[in-house]
Amino acid sequence: MDERNTENITLFPGMAGLTRDIIERLKAQGTELISVDIMVTQKCNFHCLYCYAEGGPRRTNQLTMAEAKNIVDESAGLGVKVINMQGGEPLVWSPPDWKGKEESAFFHLVGYARDLFAGQNLPLDMVSFTDVAMITKKKAKKLADMGIALCCKLDSMDTDIQDKLLDTPGGSKKMMQGFYNLLEVGYGREDMPRISTNTVVTKLNYDGVPDVFRWSRKNNFKPFVIPVHVHGTAKKNHSIMLCGKPSGGTLNSADIKDLFERLAAIDGSEFGIHWKAESPWVENKACSRHLAGVHVRADGIVVPCSEAPDHWALGDIRKDSFKDIVSSDKVKKFRNIYSELHENNKCSPENCPLSSEEKCYGCRTRAYDDSAFNDKGEYDAFKLDPEAFFEGDPACWRTGKK
C-alpha cells in the first residue's frame, strides 16, 4: 500500500488539516473517529513560554510503548484514518519498556502503525508535530521515507526573539538547521509528505509573523498562525498572550484582525492565493477537531483536543480501554454540545454567518481560557469558568451581528 497521504493532508489547522467536507464524507462512510493524537511524551528539549503541554527537559509524563501500541491497535479497529504523533517533542520519547536505540522509539511506533494498517489493507496518514531542532539529516530522510507529514514550530525569523520564546539560548539555530535538513531531503516538494509551520502569536513576535509567513510560502510550507490563549505554560506568561477583554496590555482581537488582514494581503499580492480575513484562521480554515477526533495525553487522559481543560476529559486509558472511551455516550454527547453556543455571544449561529453555515464555531478552549481575565485584563487562573466554553472566541474580531 502507498504510504503517502491518502487525503493529501497537512497539519493545518485542527483535525490534521482535514476540511469539513472530507470529514463529513468519511463519516458518511461509517467512520466516527477519524483522527487520533498520541502525545507520547511531555518531555521536550525546549520549554516554550506558551507551551500547551507545559513541556520541558525535566518532564516525566510519557506513555509506555505498550500503551501507545494499544492505542494504534484499537484505532485500526475503529476505522481511524489519521494518527498524529505529539509531545513535548516526540523525537525525544524514550519509554521505560523500550529496549531499542535511544531516540528511535518514535520511528518504531510509526513503523508499527504503518505495518498494522497496511496488513489490514487500511489507509493511514501519519503526521507529527515537532520543534525541528532534533531533526538531523538522517532523521529527515527517515521521516521522508516513512511518509510522515510534519507541522513544525517556527515563531520568528529573529534569532533572539525565537530563543526567548523557546526559553533556550541557541535553540533557534538548531531549529533552522533542522529545517535545512528537511528541505535537503525534499520536504516542500509537491511529491513529498505535506509540511506546515506553526506560528504562535504573542506580543514578542507579533510584528515578525509576516516574515515567517513569507518564508513558509516561499518554501512551499503551509503556514498556520495561531493566536495563543492562556493555557499551560502561557498562564505564567499571560502578559504577552491573547486577551479578549477590553483592557489590559495583552494582544486583543483588533491586533489579530490587523495581522490576518496583512497575511491575506501578502498571500494575494505575492503568492496569488486569494482569501479575505473573516476569522482568526489562515484562509479561514477553522479547526474541526471536535467533529471526529480525540487527543490522548502523556498521562493517559483522553480529551477532545490538545488544549481542552480537565473539565472536558473523556476518560483515562489506564483505567478503561481506549475503544470503550471513544465509543462512550460521553464522547457522543460532546460531539453534539460543541456547537451549542450561548445565543448572545458572537460565535453563535444567531449572530455569525460563519457559524450558521457551519464553517466556524471559533475556538472553544480559547473561550474557556479567556474566562480567567477580568474586564481590566488581569489574569486569575482560579476564575476559569467551564461554562465559558460556550462563549465567543476572544481572538475573533467579528461583532456578533450578521
Protein Blocks (a to p, Z undefined) as FASTA:
>chain_A
ZZbdfklpacdfbgnhpafklmmmmmmnopablbdcddfbfbdfbdcfklmnlpafkbcb
dcdfklmmmmmmmmmmnopabdcddedjfklgccfklcbdehilmmmmmmmmmmmmmmno
pacddddddehlmmcfklmmmmmmnopacddddfbfbfklmmmmnopghklmmmmmmmmm
mmmnopaiakbccddddddddfklmmmmmmmmmmmmmnopacdddddddehjllmmmmmm
ccfbfbdjbdcfklmmmmmmmmmmmmmmmnopacddfbfcehhiacfklmopccddfkop
acfbfklcfklpgbdfklbcfklmmmpmklmmmmmmmmmccfkbmkbmklmmklmnopag
bjfklmmmmmmpcfkopacfklpcfklmmmccfkbcbeoiZZ
